[in-house]
Amino acid sequence: MARLVITMETMHAVGPRNLPPVPRAAGERILTAPVASPPAAGSVPPLDGGQQFVARLRSAAPAFAEAAGAESAVVREVVPPARHRRSRCRVVFRYADGTEVDLTFLGERRRPGADAEEGLDTEIGRWLSDGQLREPEWLVPDAEAPDGTAVDVTAWLATG
């Protein structure tokens, strides 16, 4: 009689796992070591380049609204650049008459040795204040954009 022997291999992540806290039931006591205290005020860990890029674009929303002549703007999505993908920023504008305009902007990929976060917020602001022209040369198909197109600000800058 033949016998089938199967060996199952598993992989285990090396190092401590970083999981969110689990809520405890009321009255449940925790029988583990005390949790380390949070970092002292003023000792916030520094942001990496991608986080700085996202923070700068999100904080530029009021300037985007002003440049577009809108009452308000919300930066809905920001993707920092990388070697394999372009930076992108999706902004929704609300105008005085209640209309909303949802625009997606594409920036550059990260060039080796170049500052990854330079200028997309400035380039978007310039495009908005220069009349928001939508020429075929700098509109590109984008499946993730609400209207299916995105403004390629790098192509727009190359034509001007």
matplotlib code that plots the C-alpha trace (Angstrom):
import matplotlib.pyplot as plt

x = [0.0, 1.4, 1.7, 1.4, 3.7, 3.2, 5.5, 4.1, 6.4, 5.4, 7.0, 7.3, 8.0, 11.2, 11.1, 8.3, 4.9, 3.3, -0.4, -3.0, -4.3, -7.3, -10.2, -10.7, -14.1, -15.2, -13.6, -11.1, -7.7, -4.5, -2.0, 1.0, 3.9, 3.1, 3.1, 5.8, 4.8, 4.2, 7.1, 7.6, 6.1, 8.3, 10.0, 7.9, 9.7, 10.7, 8.6, 10.1, 10.1, 6.8, 5.0, 6.4, 5.2, 1.6, 1.5, 2.7, 0.0, -2.8, -1.8, -1.9, -5.7, -6.5, -4.0, -5.4, -8.9, -7.7, -5.8, -8.9, -11.3, -13.2, -14.6, -12.9, -10.7, -10.1, -7.1, -8.7, -5.7, -2.0, 0.5, 4.2, 6.4, 8.6, 10.8, 8.0, 5.1, 4.3, 3.2, -0.6, -2.9, -6.7, -8.4, -12.1, -13.1, -16.4, -17.5, -19.8, -22.7, -22.5, -20.8, -18.0, -15.1, -12.9, -9.4, -6.5, -3.0, 0.1, 3.6, 7.0, 8.5, 11.4, 14.6, 17.8, 19.5, 16.6, 14.5, 11.3, 9.0, 10.0, 7.3, 4.1, 2.1, 3.6, 3.0, -0.7, -1.1, 0.4, -1.8, -4.9, -4.1, -3.1, -6.6, -7.0, -6.7, -7.3, -5.3, -5.0, -1.2, -1.3, -4.5, -3.8, -6.2, -6.4, -8.7, -8.5, -9.6, -13.4, -13.7, -11.2, -8.5, -5.7, -3.8, -0.1, 1.5, 5.0, 3.7, 2.0, 5.2, 7.1, 4.8, 5.0]
y = [0.0, 3.4, 6.2, 9.9, 12.2, 15.9, 18.5, 21.9, 24.8, 28.1, 31.4, 33.6, 37.3, 38.2, 40.8, 42.1, 42.6, 46.0, 45.5, 48.0, 47.7, 45.4, 46.9, 45.3, 44.4, 46.6, 45.5, 43.1, 43.3, 43.1, 40.8, 41.9, 44.1, 47.8, 49.7, 52.1, 55.7, 57.8, 59.9, 63.2, 66.3, 67.8, 64.5, 63.8, 61.4, 63.1, 62.5, 60.7, 62.2, 60.6, 61.8, 65.3, 65.3, 64.3, 66.8, 69.7, 68.9, 68.5, 71.8, 73.5, 73.0, 76.7, 78.0, 75.7, 77.0, 80.6, 79.9, 78.2, 81.0, 78.4, 78.8, 75.7, 72.8, 69.4, 67.3, 63.8, 61.8, 62.2, 59.6, 60.4, 59.8, 56.7, 55.2, 53.1, 55.6, 59.2, 61.4, 62.2, 64.6, 64.6, 67.8, 68.6, 72.3, 73.8, 77.0, 79.7, 78.4, 75.0, 73.1, 70.8, 70.1, 67.0, 67.2, 64.7, 66.0, 63.9, 64.9, 63.3, 60.0, 60.2, 60.8, 59.3, 61.9, 64.4, 65.8, 63.7, 66.2, 69.4, 71.5, 69.5, 71.9, 74.9, 73.4, 72.7, 76.2, 77.7, 75.6, 76.6, 80.3, 80.3, 79.6, 75.8, 75.1, 71.5, 71.0, 67.4, 67.6, 67.6, 65.6, 61.9, 59.0, 57.9, 55.1, 56.2, 59.8, 60.5, 61.8, 59.4, 62.0, 63.7, 66.9, 66.1, 69.1, 68.1, 68.1, 71.4, 72.9, 71.6, 73.4, 76.8]
z = [0.0, -1.0, 1.5, 0.6, 2.7, 2.2, 3.7, 4.2, 4.3, 6.0, 6.0, 9.1, 9.0, 10.7, 13.4, 15.5, 13.9, 14.0, 14.6, 15.7, 19.3, 19.9, 21.9, 25.2, 26.8, 29.7, 32.9, 31.2, 32.8, 30.7, 32.2, 30.0, 30.5, 30.7, 27.4, 26.6, 27.0, 23.9, 22.6, 24.4, 23.0, 20.4, 19.5, 16.4, 14.1, 10.8, 7.7, 4.8, 1.3, 0.3, 3.4, 2.9, -0.7, 0.4, 3.3, 1.1, -1.6, 0.9, 2.6, -0.8, -1.2, -0.3, -2.8, -5.5, -4.8, -5.0, -8.3, -9.8, -8.7, -6.6, -3.1, -1.8, -2.9, -1.3, -2.3, -2.4, -3.5, -3.6, -4.9, -4.5, -7.5, -7.8, -10.5, -11.8, -11.4, -11.9, -9.1, -9.2, -7.4, -7.5, -6.5, -6.2, -6.5, -5.3, -7.0, -5.7, -7.8, -6.2, -9.1, -8.4, -10.7, -10.1, -11.7, -11.7, -12.3, -13.3, -12.5, -13.2, -12.3, -9.9, -11.7, -10.2, -8.0, -8.3, -5.5, -5.7, -4.3, -6.1, -7.7, -8.4, -6.1, -7.8, -11.3, -10.5, -9.2, -12.3, -14.6, -12.6, -12.7, -16.4, -17.5, -17.1, -20.8, -21.8, -24.9, -26.3, -26.0, -22.3, -21.6, -21.1, -20.7, -17.0, -16.0, -12.3, -13.1, -12.7, -16.3, -17.7, -18.4, -16.4, -16.9, -17.6, -16.0, -17.2, -20.9, -20.3, -19.0, -22.0, -24.4, -22.6]

ax = plt.figure().add_subplot(projection="3d")
ax.plot(x, y, z, "-o")
ax.set_aspect("equal")
plt.show()
